Amino acid sequence: MMLDAILDTVAGICLIAGALLCLAAGIALIRFPDVLSRMHAAAKPQVLGLLLVLLGCALRLRTGVDITTLVLVGLFQLATAPVAAHMVGRTAYPHDDIRRDLLITDELSDHIDRIRADRAGEPQETSPVHTS
Amino acid sequence: MTVIAVIVTALLVAAGGLTLVRIIRGPSILDRAVATDVLLAVAVAAIATEAAYSRDATALPVLVVLALVGFVGSVSVARFASRRSSK
């Protein structure tokens, strides 16, 4: 009985904390200025909030099969959120609607400039046998 | 537990409403894709809260499906947007 009450209380705290992080992600989606910073809100507090809600659900259900399913959902979320954020960020990058003045560092532009320079220099070096 | 369920529901509804505002207003398709991802995660959190409230594990397989479908949707929208912008 005592253990049940403690586990339910911890589950409730986890649920409320997770919902607060979901709300933080929603507020950040409204307030942040461009796609890249909104993506940060979608990738980090959202995933942590969801994991907390799943933890609360697992503490409340307390069955082996259910906990396995919830762990699976959490693992999927952890595995897929970085990939989705990477794809969205790479797609958003070359557009003009991201705020470059807010970027602290921009390693991708150096990379792209180097690739452009390489491609521009290529035809003079290997003109006869050009395989592309 | 009922009080906790009410609080969590209110918080999740507020989060979903703010996300919907971003989906409607979002200037680019990528904003909408990101916001849709968040909305789906809020839906997953809501279903998990319902399962925790009623101690009923019927809806748990839905969570697995939603987690995977959200990923596929977000990635395919990003691919679509990048192909359209590179033309």
Backbone of each chain as ProteinMPNN parsed JSONL, in Angstrom:
{"seq_chain_A": "MMLDAILDTVAGICLIAGALLCLAAGIALIRFPDVLSRMHAAAKPQVLGLLLVLLGCALRLRTGVDITTLVLVGLFQLATAPVAAHMVGRTAYPHDDIRRDLLITDELSDHIDRIRADRAGEPQETSPVHTS", "coords_chain_A": {"N_chain_A": [[0.837, -1.202, 0.0], [1.839, 1.245, 0.94], [4.04, 1.465, -0.802], [2.695, 1.567, -3.247], [1.354, 4.04, -3.041], [3.533, 5.786, -2.944], [4.726, 5.299, -5.449], [2.65, 6.117, -7.147], [2.557, 8.837, -6.528], [5.103, 9.707, -7.391], [4.779, 9.095, -10.087], [2.756, 10.91, -10.751], [4.116, 13.338, -10.382], [6.07, 13.091, -12.372], [4.409, 13.051, -14.65], [3.295, 15.644, -14.573], [5.605, 17.228, -14.767], [6.519, 16.442, -17.292], [4.375, 17.333, -18.89], [4.637, 20.055, -18.455], [7.058, 20.534, -19.743], [6.284, 19.944, -22.35], [4.513, 22.068, -22.726], [6.37, 24.13, -22.558], [7.78, 23.659, -24.918], [5.753, 24.264, -26.741], [5.33, 27.033, -26.236], [7.853, 27.933, -26.938], [7.815, 27.386, -29.668], [6.078, 29.347, -30.518], [7.38, 31.724, -29.781], [10.067, 31.761, -30.638], [12.423, 32.967, -33.113], [13.172, 31.898, -35.719], [13.423, 29.125, -38.098], [15.483, 27.392, -37.325], [15.897, 27.811, -34.553], [13.372, 27.181, -33.634], [13.359, 24.535, -34.257], [15.134, 23.566, -32.401], [13.518, 23.779, -30.109], [11.645, 21.86, -30.768], [13.158, 19.583, -30.778], [14.573, 19.175, -28.342], [13.354, 19.98, -25.553], [10.894, 18.88, -26.026], [11.282, 16.111, -26.48], [12.38, 15.344, -24.018], [10.239, 15.965, -22.32], [8.315, 14.2, -23.305], [9.544, 11.762, -22.676], [9.494, 11.921, -19.898], [6.725, 11.86, -19.437], [6.178, 9.302, -20.4], [7.654, 7.821, -18.559], [6.243, 8.404, -16.218], [3.825, 7.185, -16.903], [4.687, 4.52, -17.066], [5.427, 4.071, -14.406], [2.97, 4.115, -13.274], [1.49, 2.093, -14.484], [2.995, -0.338, -14.183], [3.413, -2.971, -15.213], [5.025, -5.703, -16.806], [4.88, -6.087, -19.66], [3.685, -3.696, -20.514], [5.563, -1.82, -19.682], [7.681, -2.537, -21.303], [6.64, -1.864, -23.84], [6.423, 0.916, -23.503], [9.096, 1.616, -23.127], [10.011, 0.974, -25.641], [8.662, 2.912, -27.194], [9.909, 5.207, -26.172], [12.565, 4.713, -26.965], [12.301, 4.738, -29.764], [11.592, 7.399, -30.083], [13.903, 8.692, -29.159], [15.689, 7.782, -31.06], [14.709, 8.699, -33.498], [14.158, 11.444, -33.378], [16.62, 13.053, -33.52], [17.391, 12.472, -36.167], [15.243, 13.409, -37.742], [15.364, 16.12, -37.002], [17.859, 16.767, -37.995], [17.475, 16.441, -40.773], [15.505, 18.401, -41.269], [16.894, 20.696, -40.478], [19.059, 20.736, -42.257], [17.702, 21.091, -44.631], [16.557, 23.563, -44.167], [18.703, 25.232, -44.151], [20.021, 26.588, -46.536], [18.182, 28.571, -47.131], [16.848, 31.935, -47.149], [15.343, 32.727, -45.025], [16.267, 32.099, -42.51], [17.744, 33.368, -39.532], [20.692, 34.761, -39.855], [22.179, 36.424, -38.251], [21.752, 35.516, -35.735], [23.15, 33.214, -35.459], [25.691, 31.544, -33.742], [27.964, 30.075, -34.434], [28.973, 28.971, -37.656], [29.56, 26.416, -39.258], [28.864, 25.024, -41.466], [28.741, 26.728, -43.641], [31.396, 27.339, -44.256], [32.194, 24.801, -45.057], [30.55, 24.383, -47.3], [31.471, 26.456, -48.911], [34.071, 25.56, -49.356], [33.594, 23.211, -50.79], [32.399, 24.302, -53.061], [34.548, 25.789, -54.042], [36.323, 23.727, -54.646], [34.885, 22.399, -56.65], [34.765, 24.375, -58.557], [37.433, 24.593, -59.206], [37.98, 22.186, -60.383], [37.556, 21.531, -63.25], [39.747, 22.692, -64.675], [41.943, 21.25, -63.801], [41.528, 18.473, -64.351], [40.832, 18.027, -67.253], [40.598, 16.323, -69.74], [39.805, 13.563, -69.107], [37.042, 13.405, -67.747], [35.129, 12.312, -65.269], [31.998, 12.153, -64.029]], "CA_chain_A": [[0.0, 0.0, 0.0], [2.74, 2.391, 1.035], [4.813, 1.553, -2.037], [1.78, 2.007, -4.299], [1.119, 5.483, -2.909], [4.754, 6.509, -3.337], [4.907, 5.2, -6.907], [1.652, 6.966, -7.798], [2.959, 10.239, -6.375], [6.221, 9.96, -8.31], [4.221, 9.085, -11.444], [2.065, 12.174, -10.974], [5.124, 14.403, -10.551], [6.665, 12.919, -13.706], [3.428, 13.461, -15.665], [3.159, 17.107, -14.586], [6.842, 17.805, -15.309], [6.526, 16.213, -18.733], [3.411, 18.227, -19.542], [5.206, 21.409, -18.417], [8.058, 20.644, -20.812], [5.531, 20.041, -23.611], [4.04, 23.454, -22.823], [7.536, 24.962, -22.868], [8.043, 23.507, -26.349], [4.727, 25.014, -27.468], [5.626, 28.466, -26.102], [9.048, 28.225, -27.729], [7.44, 27.406, -31.084], [5.46, 30.638, -30.821], [8.2, 32.9, -29.516], [11.387, 31.764, -31.248], [12.325, 33.769, -34.336], [13.338, 31.285, -37.037], [13.223, 27.681, -38.164], [16.519, 26.631, -36.62], [15.677, 27.83, -33.11], [12.144, 26.424, -33.362], [13.728, 23.126, -34.329], [15.699, 23.261, -31.086], [12.41, 23.537, -29.186], [10.972, 20.611, -31.108], [14.02, 18.412, -30.616], [15.076, 18.869, -26.99], [12.403, 19.888, -24.442], [9.78, 18.021, -26.399], [11.646, 14.71, -26.266], [12.509, 15.118, -22.571], [8.889, 15.95, -21.757], [7.653, 12.949, -23.674], [10.147, 10.675, -21.897], [8.992, 12.016, -18.522], [5.345, 11.375, -19.423], [6.225, 7.844, -20.54], [8.132, 7.293, -17.28], [5.109, 8.461, -15.301], [2.875, 6.146, -17.317], [5.245, 3.214, -16.695], [5.356, 3.94, -12.955], [1.581, 3.935, -12.88], [0.955, 0.816, -14.985], [3.751, -1.335, -13.414], [3.324, -4.324, -15.753], [6.208, -5.925, -17.626], [4.619, -5.874, -21.081], [3.422, -2.272, -20.755], [6.811, -1.068, -19.543], [8.454, -2.809, -22.52], [6.106, -1.033, -24.924], [6.759, 2.326, -23.277], [10.533, 1.766, -23.401], [10.131, 0.964, -27.102], [8.261, 4.238, -27.683], [10.966, 6.152, -25.824], [13.738, 4.465, -27.809], [11.981, 5.253, -31.1], [11.644, 8.862, -30.044], [15.307, 9.102, -29.044], [16.434, 7.461, -32.275], [14.204, 9.37, -34.693], [14.125, 12.91, -33.26], [17.8, 13.7, -34.103], [17.421, 12.327, -37.628], [14.271, 14.347, -38.298], [15.855, 17.484, -36.809], [18.966, 16.971, -38.921], [16.934, 16.635, -42.12], [14.844, 19.708, -41.349], [17.899, 21.746, -40.392], [19.835, 20.794, -43.499], [16.838, 21.668, -45.66], [16.289, 24.971, -43.885], [19.906, 26.052, -44.112], [20.359, 27.547, -47.583], [17.157, 29.581, -47.375], [17.14, 33.257, -46.608], [14.491, 33.088, -43.903], [16.867, 31.86, -41.201], [18.4, 34.592, -39.062], [22.125, 34.498, -39.751], [22.785, 37.218, -37.187], [21.595, 34.806, -34.467], [24.011, 32.039, -35.415], [26.953, 31.785, -33.036], [28.981, 29.563, -35.328], [28.378, 28.5, -38.903], [30.59, 25.591, -39.869], [28.406, 24.476, -42.734], [29.005, 27.634, -44.756], [32.788, 27.087, -44.645], [32.217, 23.529, -45.773], [29.948, 24.57, -48.616], [32.378, 27.289, -49.694], [35.208, 24.744, -49.779], [33.147, 22.309, -51.85], [32.203, 25.115, -54.264], [35.862, 26.118, -54.571], [36.842, 22.498, -55.252], [34.177, 22.114, -57.9], [35.135, 25.388, -59.544], [38.803, 24.36, -59.626], [38.135, 20.856, -60.947], [37.671, 21.371, -64.712], [41.064, 23.03, -65.207], [42.937, 20.245, -63.453], [41.29, 17.215, -65.042], [39.92, 18.34, -68.346], [40.239, 15.344, -70.757], [39.043, 12.422, -68.603], [36.173, 13.927, -66.7], [34.077, 11.364, -64.891], [31.149, 12.701, -62.99]], "C_chain_A": [[0.872, 1.253, 0.0], [3.51, 2.594, -0.267], [3.939, 2.038, -3.177], [1.574, 3.513, -4.257], [2.342, 6.268, -3.362], [4.932, 6.484, -4.843], [3.901, 6.073, -7.65], [2.034, 8.437, -7.699], [4.094, 10.589, -7.336], [5.72, 10.001, -9.751], [3.51, 10.398, -11.737], [3.035, 13.32, -11.18], [5.751, 14.318, -11.943], [5.702, 13.393, -14.79], [3.349, 14.982, -15.74], [4.419, 17.76, -15.154], [6.914, 17.621, -16.812], [5.573, 17.132, -19.469], [3.924, 19.667, -19.529], [6.25, 21.582, -19.517], [7.398, 20.696, -22.185], [5.029, 21.467, -23.813], [5.193, 24.395, -23.149], [7.874, 24.865, -24.355], [7.024, 24.291, -27.165], [4.991, 26.514, -27.425], [6.835, 28.835, -26.957], [8.718, 28.254, -29.214], [6.819, 28.74, -31.458], [6.503, 31.753, -30.777], [9.528, 32.938, -30.257], [11.336, 32.33, -32.665], [12.454, 33.008, -35.653], [13.307, 29.769, -36.94], [14.229, 26.94, -37.303], [16.293, 26.645, -35.115], [14.373, 27.128, -32.741], [12.424, 24.927, -33.375], [14.37, 22.665, -33.013], [14.596, 22.969, -30.082], [11.736, 22.209, -29.477], [11.832, 19.411, -30.774], [14.341, 18.123, -29.161], [14.019, 18.851, -25.891], [11.232, 18.961, -24.747], [10.092, 16.562, -26.101], [11.77, 14.413, -24.768], [11.141, 15.065, -21.901], [8.17, 14.662, -22.062], [8.22, 11.783, -22.872], [9.652, 10.705, -20.457], [7.559, 11.505, -18.436], [5.314, 9.849, -19.535], [6.697, 7.188, -19.239], [7.003, 7.296, -16.252], [4.083, 7.389, -15.609], [3.375, 4.769, -16.893], [5.167, 3.011, -15.188], [3.931, 3.663, -12.491], [1.049, 2.572, -13.321], [1.627, -0.367, -14.286], [3.53, -2.765, -13.886], [4.48, -4.508, -16.728], [5.985, -5.6, -19.09], [4.434, -4.39, -21.378], [4.706, -1.463, -20.668], [7.696, -1.306, -20.773], [7.968, -1.951, -23.68], [6.504, 0.426, -24.751], [8.241, 2.579, -23.524], [10.772, 1.805, -24.909], [9.764, 2.33, -27.687], [9.348, 5.263, -27.395], [12.199, 5.979, -26.687], [13.501, 4.972, -29.229], [12.116, 6.768, -31.129], [13.093, 9.344, -29.998], [16.067, 8.846, -30.339], [15.995, 8.32, -33.445], [14.246, 10.889, -34.582], [15.396, 13.57, -33.804], [17.839, 13.605, -35.619], [16.468, 13.323, -38.281], [14.777, 15.786, -38.167], [17.01, 17.77, -37.764], [18.453, 17.244, -40.334], [16.312, 18.018, -42.267], [15.871, 20.829, -41.332], [18.706, 21.871, -41.668], [19.003, 21.382, -44.628], [16.648, 23.154, -45.442], [17.51, 25.833, -44.13], [20.059, 27.031, -45.271], [19.32, 28.632, -47.813], [17.507, 30.898, -46.691], [16.346, 33.553, -45.345], [15.036, 32.611, -42.568], [17.688, 33.088, -40.834], [19.881, 34.329, -38.882], [22.777, 35.291, -38.631], [22.645, 36.527, -35.833], [22.503, 33.593, -34.361], [25.308, 32.38, -34.696], [28.113, 31.283, -33.884], [28.304, 28.941, -36.544], [29.424, 27.68, -39.643], [30.18, 25.103, -41.242], [28.733, 25.4, -43.896], [30.46, 27.501, -45.207], [32.899, 25.832, -45.503], [31.693, 23.695, -47.196], [30.847, 25.416, -49.505], [33.552, 26.468, -50.218], [34.806, 23.81, -50.92], [32.964, 23.079, -53.157], [33.549, 25.434, -54.906], [36.479, 24.904, -55.257], [36.201, 22.247, -56.601], [34.566, 23.118, -58.978], [36.541, 25.124, -60.068], [38.976, 23.069, -60.395], [38.35, 20.833, -62.465], [39.047, 21.717, -65.266], [42.078, 21.915, -64.951], [42.759, 18.965, -64.263], [40.329, 17.453, -66.198], [39.616, 17.148, -69.276], [39.387, 14.184, -70.221], [38.19, 12.891, -67.439], [35.07, 12.921, -66.424], [33.268, 11.965, -63.769], [29.89, 11.858, -62.855]], "O_chain_A": [[0.69, 2.174, -0.796], [3.627, 3.71, -0.775], [4.388, 2.84, -3.996], [1.611, 4.186, -5.287], [2.227, 7.273, -4.063], [5.247, 7.505, -5.454], [4.239, 6.696, -8.656], [1.863, 9.197, -8.652], [4.062, 11.62, -8.007], [6.167, 10.828, -10.546], [3.637, 10.945, -12.832], [2.822, 14.176, -12.038], [5.94, 15.333, -12.612], [6.115, 14.059, -15.74], [3.338, 15.552, -16.831], [4.334, 18.718, -15.922], [7.323, 18.532, -17.532], [5.901, 17.653, -20.534], [3.683, 20.42, -20.473], [6.327, 22.636, -20.149], [7.872, 21.393, -23.082], [5.102, 22.013, -24.914], [5.029, 25.342, -23.918], [8.214, 25.867, -24.982], [7.378, 24.915, -28.166], [4.891, 27.194, -28.446], [6.863, 29.879, -27.608], [9.28, 29.064, -29.952], [7.001, 29.221, -32.577], [6.509, 32.631, -31.641], [10.072, 34.017, -30.489], [10.322, 32.191, -33.349], [11.876, 33.451, -36.646], [13.181, 29.202, -35.855], [13.88, 25.972, -36.627], [16.47, 25.621, -34.455], [14.268, 26.544, -31.662], [11.825, 24.155, -32.625], [14.176, 21.531, -32.575], [14.706, 22.032, -29.291], [11.304, 21.509, -28.561], [11.307, 18.329, -30.511], [14.384, 16.959, -28.763], [13.787, 17.786, -25.319], [10.658, 18.341, -23.851], [9.261, 15.853, -25.533], [11.325, 13.366, -24.3], [10.901, 14.232, -21.027], [7.498, 14.091, -21.203], [7.471, 10.91, -22.433], [9.414, 9.657, -19.856], [7.204, 10.803, -17.489], [4.53, 9.184, -18.858], [6.2, 6.127, -18.861], [6.82, 6.331, -15.511], [3.535, 6.76, -14.704], [2.596, 3.942, -16.418], [4.873, 1.908, -14.729], [3.716, 3.052, -11.445], [0.248, 1.961, -12.613], [0.948, -1.293, -13.844], [3.465, -3.681, -13.067], [4.871, -3.559, -17.408], [6.802, -4.915, -19.704], [4.957, -3.88, -22.369], [4.931, -0.545, -21.457], [8.38, -0.392, -21.234], [8.771, -1.379, -24.416], [6.876, 1.096, -25.714], [8.614, 3.621, -24.063], [11.614, 2.558, -25.399], [10.459, 2.846, -28.561], [9.679, 6.086, -28.248], [12.817, 6.96, -27.1], [14.393, 5.568, -29.833], [12.673, 7.344, -32.063], [13.468, 10.281, -30.703], [16.981, 9.594, -30.684], [16.812, 8.647, -34.305], [14.36, 11.567, -35.604], [15.28, 14.577, -34.502], [18.269, 14.543, -36.29], [16.826, 13.998, -39.246], [14.642, 16.581, -39.097], [17.13, 18.879, -38.283], [18.928, 18.155, -41.012], [16.551, 18.72, -43.25], [15.747, 21.801, -42.077], [19.006, 22.979, -42.114], [19.53, 22.089, -45.487], [16.583, 23.926, -46.4], [17.382, 27.045, -44.301], [20.215, 28.226, -45.018], [19.552, 29.534, -48.617], [18.34, 30.956, -45.787], [16.638, 34.53, -44.655], [14.33, 32.705, -41.564], [18.252, 33.76, -41.698], [20.293, 33.745, -37.88], [23.815, 34.883, -38.109], [23.333, 36.894, -34.881], [22.618, 33.0, -33.289], [25.949, 33.385, -35.003], [29.122, 31.972, -34.039], [27.182, 28.443, -36.451], [30.093, 28.183, -40.546], [31.026, 24.803, -42.084], [28.977, 24.936, -45.009], [30.738, 27.543, -46.405], [33.592, 25.802, -46.52], [32.295, 23.222, -48.16], [30.982, 25.147, -50.699], [33.983, 26.639, -51.358], [35.551, 23.628, -51.884], [33.32, 22.589, -54.228], [33.701, 25.369, -56.126], [37.086, 25.029, -56.32], [36.881, 21.923, -57.576], [34.683, 22.773, -60.154], [36.827, 25.394, -61.234], [40.023, 22.863, -61.009], [39.27, 20.156, -62.924], [39.483, 21.098, -66.237], [42.96, 21.665, -65.773], [43.729, 18.431, -64.803], [39.149, 17.112, -66.116], [38.443, 16.957, -69.594], [38.359, 13.855, -70.812], [38.588, 12.78, -66.28], [34.184, 12.711, -67.253], [33.789, 12.25, -62.691], [29.034, 12.156, -62.023]]}, "seq_chain_B": "MTVIAVIVTALLVAAGGLTLVRIIRGPSILDRAVATDVLLAVAVAAIATEAAYSRDATALPVLVVLALVGFVGSVSVARFASRRSSK", "coords_chain_B": {"N_chain_B": [[-5.303, 11.525, -8.018], [-7.014, 12.385, -9.979], [-6.857, 15.165, -9.896], [-4.244, 15.574, -10.774], [-4.515, 14.55, -13.358], [-6.266, 16.418, -14.474], [-4.707, 18.762, -14.364], [-2.517, 18.029, -16.001], [-3.875, 17.595, -18.396], [-4.813, 20.186, -18.956], [-2.365, 21.542, -19.316], [-1.34, 20.155, -21.534], [-3.283, 20.684, -23.438], [-2.968, 23.437, -23.705], [-0.353, 23.476, -24.751], [-0.772, 22.09, -27.175], [-2.539, 23.895, -28.412], [-0.926, 26.19, -28.766], [0.951, 25.099, -30.481], [-0.686, 24.562, -32.677], [-1.274, 27.16, -33.452], [1.224, 27.894, -34.434], [1.381, 26.111, -36.574], [-0.613, 27.1, -38.224], [0.211, 29.77, -38.685], [2.879, 29.586, -39.445], [5.627, 30.618, -41.37], [7.104, 29.146, -43.333], [7.15, 25.917, -45.006], [8.683, 24.239, -43.534], [8.588, 25.18, -40.918], [5.995, 24.426, -40.368], [6.23, 21.67, -40.578], [7.948, 21.087, -38.416], [6.345, 22.003, -36.301], [4.192, 20.281, -36.586], [5.373, 17.896, -35.903], [5.859, 18.378, -33.173], [3.218, 18.62, -32.332], [2.304, 16.039, -32.733], [3.878, 14.699, -30.867], [2.817, 15.809, -28.556], [0.295, 14.698, -28.708], [0.965, 12.004, -28.342], [1.882, 12.174, -25.703], [-0.524, 12.865, -24.483], [-2.096, 10.579, -24.907], [-0.595, 8.717, -23.481], [-0.884, 9.802, -20.937], [-3.608, 9.411, -20.562], [-3.674, 6.618, -20.518], [-2.195, 6.213, -18.2], [-3.83, 7.399, -16.327], [-6.222, 5.888, -16.303], [-5.235, 3.417, -15.812], [-5.046, 1.596, -17.934], [-3.947, -0.339, -20.487], [-4.605, -0.431, -23.152], [-4.259, 1.42, -25.209], [-1.583, 1.592, -25.686], [-0.052, 0.333, -27.882], [-0.731, 2.097, -29.914], [0.864, 4.267, -29.389], [3.426, 3.455, -30.174], [3.079, 3.246, -32.952], [2.431, 5.925, -33.561], [4.807, 7.224, -32.857], [6.558, 6.273, -34.808], [5.296, 7.03, -37.229], [5.284, 9.811, -37.074], [7.993, 10.414, -37.361], [8.498, 9.508, -40.026], [6.799, 11.225, -41.45], [7.882, 13.785, -40.892], [10.493, 13.599, -41.957], [9.919, 13.062, -44.66], [8.593, 15.374, -45.466], [10.681, 17.202, -45.185], [12.463, 16.251, -47.144], [10.903, 16.641, -49.419], [10.642, 19.442, -49.405], [13.319, 20.201, -49.743], [13.902, 19.189, -52.275], [12.153, 20.671, -53.826], [13.135, 23.23, -53.429], [15.64, 23.138, -54.558], [15.323, 23.233, -57.249]], "CA_chain_B": [[-4.905, 11.312, -9.416], [-7.877, 13.175, -10.868], [-6.32, 16.527, -9.956], [-3.07, 15.53, -11.65], [-4.977, 14.36, -14.728], [-6.823, 17.694, -14.955], [-3.596, 19.7, -14.588], [-1.75, 17.598, -17.173], [-4.697, 17.837, -19.58], [-4.807, 21.622, -19.245], [-1.046, 21.9, -19.855], [-1.169, 19.599, -22.879], [-4.168, 21.415, -24.353], [-2.314, 24.72, -23.996], [0.772, 23.212, -25.659], [-1.312, 21.78, -28.498], [-3.092, 25.114, -29.008], [0.189, 27.034, -29.232], [1.526, 24.441, -31.654], [-1.602, 24.769, -33.801], [-1.075, 28.535, -33.922], [2.426, 27.91, -35.277], [1.089, 25.402, -37.827], [-1.415, 27.977, -39.078], [0.914, 30.988, -39.057], [4.258, 29.322, -39.832], [5.898, 31.179, -42.689], [7.559, 28.186, -44.344], [6.632, 24.561, -44.831], [9.484, 23.552, -42.522], [7.994, 25.535, -39.631], [4.802, 23.602, -40.167], [6.655, 20.285, -40.331], [8.446, 21.015, -37.037], [5.219, 22.149, -35.383], [3.396, 19.057, -36.641], [6.114, 16.923, -35.103], [5.584, 18.667, -31.763], [1.809, 18.322, -32.064], [2.193, 14.584, -32.627], [4.451, 14.3, -29.58], [1.828, 16.178, -27.533], [-0.76, 13.682, -28.766], [1.508, 10.809, -27.688], [1.873, 12.436, -24.262], [-1.912, 12.833, -24.01], [-2.554, 9.186, -24.865], [0.099, 8.072, -22.366], [-1.519, 10.277, -19.705], [-4.901, 8.717, -20.424], [-3.389, 5.242, -20.096], [-1.746, 6.238, -16.815], [-4.949, 7.783, -15.467], [-7.212, 4.816, -16.165], [-4.514, 2.142, -15.649], [-5.548, 0.754, -19.022], [-2.838, -0.36, -21.443], [-5.104, -0.741, -24.493], [-3.829, 2.394, -26.21], [-0.119, 1.697, -25.771], [0.484, 0.098, -29.236], [-0.921, 3.302, -30.734], [2.005, 5.155, -29.159], [4.535, 3.005, -31.023], [2.765, 3.621, -34.326], [2.52, 7.38, -33.697], [6.214, 7.631, -32.801], [7.196, 5.988, -36.096], [4.667, 7.802, -38.312], [5.751, 11.193, -36.976], [9.339, 10.472, -37.946], [8.417, 9.393, -41.479], [6.196, 12.437, -41.976], [8.804, 14.919, -40.801], [11.593, 13.418, -42.909], [9.473, 13.173, -46.051], [8.333, 16.784, -45.756], [11.978, 17.865, -45.371], [12.976, 15.848, -48.455], [10.082, 17.311, -50.424], [10.974, 20.868, -49.435], [14.665, 20.404, -50.283], [13.881, 18.956, -53.715], [11.48, 21.773, -54.483], [13.916, 24.462, -53.375], [16.861, 23.038, -55.342], [15.026, 23.443, -58.667]], "C_chain_B": [[-5.756, 12.131, -10.374], [-7.349, 14.59, -11.015], [-5.133, 16.573, -10.913], [-3.504, 15.396, -13.104], [-5.522, 15.66, -15.303], [-5.702, 18.682, -15.273], [-2.847, 19.336, -15.867], [-2.548, 17.848, -18.447], [-4.694, 19.307, -19.968], [-3.475, 22.03, -19.876], [-0.892, 21.405, -21.291], [-2.07, 20.297, -23.882], [-3.561, 22.767, -24.714], [-1.161, 24.521, -24.974], [0.277, 22.919, -27.064], [-1.886, 23.013, -29.181], [-1.995, 26.022, -29.551], [0.827, 26.428, -30.489], [0.642, 24.623, -32.884], [-1.473, 26.179, -34.362], [0.144, 28.603, -34.84], [2.179, 27.18, -36.591], [0.315, 26.326, -38.77], [-0.581, 29.155, -39.584], [2.222, 30.739, -39.77], [4.624, 29.778, -41.222], [6.325, 30.134, -43.719], [6.988, 26.817, -44.035], [7.411, 23.825, -43.75], [9.011, 23.903, -41.115], [6.804, 24.646, -39.336], [5.177, 22.161, -39.902], [7.138, 20.117, -38.893], [7.293, 21.082, -36.049], [4.332, 20.914, -35.405], [4.046, 17.939, -35.844], [5.817, 17.116, -33.614], [4.142, 18.317, -31.415], [1.614, 16.817, -31.905], [2.759, 14.095, -31.299], [3.509, 14.668, -28.433], [0.693, 15.167, -27.514], [-0.296, 12.383, -28.105], [1.485, 10.982, -26.176], [0.455, 12.362, -23.713], [-2.416, 11.402, -23.904], [-1.892, 8.447, -23.709], [-0.506, 8.517, -21.036], [-2.853, 9.592, -19.469], [-4.695, 7.288, -19.937], [-2.967, 5.202, -18.635], [-2.914, 6.542, -15.88], [-5.892, 6.608, -15.233], [-6.567, 3.454, -15.922], [-4.924, 1.132, -16.707], [-4.527, 0.805, -20.153], [-3.305, -0.601, -22.868], [-4.482, 0.155, -25.553], [-2.317, 2.413, -26.411], [0.453, 1.349, -27.151], [0.328, 1.294, -30.158], [0.28, 4.234, -30.591], [3.187, 4.765, -30.046], [4.308, 3.454, -32.46], [2.933, 5.125, -34.53], [3.97, 7.847, -33.71], [6.893, 7.393, -34.148], [6.633, 6.851, -37.219], [5.128, 9.256, -38.282], [7.113, 11.373, -37.603], [9.271, 10.453, -39.478], [7.842, 10.669, -42.092], [7.163, 13.604, -42.004], [9.916, 14.802, -41.842], [11.115, 13.579, -44.339], [9.135, 14.604, -46.409], [9.648, 17.526, -45.988], [12.569, 17.516, -46.733], [12.222, 16.578, -49.565], [10.47, 18.778, -50.552], [12.352, 21.083, -50.048], [14.665, 20.172, -51.787], [13.219, 20.119, -54.444], [12.352, 23.02, -54.5], [15.167, 24.375, -54.243], [16.595, 23.219, -56.826], [15.203, 24.904, -59.042]], "O_chain_B": [[-5.295, 12.528, -11.444], [-7.378, 15.162, -12.104], [-5.021, 17.471, -11.747], [-2.938, 16.043, -13.986], [-5.282, 15.98, -16.468], [-5.727, 19.354, -16.304], [-2.574, 20.193, -16.707], [-1.987, 18.261, -19.463], [-4.587, 19.647, -21.146], [-3.454, 22.776, -20.855], [-0.387, 22.12, -22.156], [-1.688, 20.488, -25.036], [-3.623, 23.199, -25.865], [-1.002, 25.297, -25.916], [0.829, 23.43, -28.039], [-1.744, 23.17, -30.393], [-2.111, 26.559, -30.652], [1.192, 27.139, -31.425], [1.14, 24.815, -33.994], [-1.549, 26.387, -35.573], [0.12, 29.266, -35.877], [2.711, 27.585, -37.625], [0.56, 26.331, -39.977], [-0.649, 29.506, -40.762], [2.651, 31.545, -40.595], [3.983, 29.357, -42.185], [5.934, 30.237, -44.881], [6.425, 26.579, -42.966], [6.891, 22.905, -43.118], [9.022, 23.057, -40.221], [6.621, 24.174, -38.214], [4.532, 21.489, -39.098], [6.793, 19.143, -38.224], [7.252, 20.324, -35.08], [3.778, 20.529, -34.375], [3.368, 17.14, -35.198], [5.558, 16.155, -32.89], [3.868, 17.783, -30.34], [0.852, 16.371, -31.047], [2.201, 13.193, -30.674], [3.408, 13.932, -27.451], [0.184, 14.813, -26.45], [-1.065, 11.735, -27.395], [1.116, 10.062, -25.446], [0.241, 11.861, -22.609], [-3.082, 11.044, -22.933], [-2.535, 7.646, -23.03], [-0.631, 7.715, -20.111], [-3.196, 9.237, -18.341], [-5.422, 6.8, -19.072], [-3.329, 4.279, -17.907], [-2.984, 6.008, -14.773], [-6.312, 6.358, -14.103], [-7.266, 2.445, -15.834], [-5.125, -0.046, -16.41], [-4.272, 1.87, -20.713], [-2.49, -0.945, -23.724], [-4.208, -0.293, -26.666], [-1.821, 3.182, -27.233], [1.39, 2.025, -27.577], [1.132, 1.499, -31.068], [0.669, 4.909, -31.544], [3.866, 5.629, -30.601], [5.214, 3.974, -33.11], [3.5, 5.562, -35.532], [4.333, 8.747, -34.467], [7.707, 8.205, -34.587], [7.381, 7.348, -38.061], [5.34, 9.866, -39.33], [7.365, 12.36, -38.294], [9.903, 11.273, -40.145], [8.326, 11.143, -43.12], [7.262, 14.323, -42.999], [10.244, 15.773, -42.524], [11.819, 14.169, -45.158], [9.364, 15.021, -47.544], [9.735, 18.376, -46.874], [13.117, 18.387, -47.408], [12.821, 17.066, -50.524], [10.612, 19.299, -51.658], [12.548, 22.041, -50.795], [15.358, 20.883, -52.514], [13.649, 20.513, -55.528], [12.323, 23.786, -55.464], [15.714, 25.406, -54.634], [17.542, 23.347, -57.602], [14.997, 25.274, -60.198]]}, "name": "protein", "num_of_chains": 2, "seq": "MMLDAILDTVAGICLIAGALLCLAAGIALIRFPDVLSRMHAAAKPQVLGLLLVLLGCALRLRTGVDITTLVLVGLFQLATAPVAAHMVGRTAYPHDDIRRDLLITDELSDHIDRIRADRAGEPQETSPVHTSMTVIAVIVTALLVAAGGLTLVRIIRGPSILDRAVATDVLLAVAVAAIATEAAYSRDATALPVLVVLALVGFVGSVSVARFASRRSSK"}
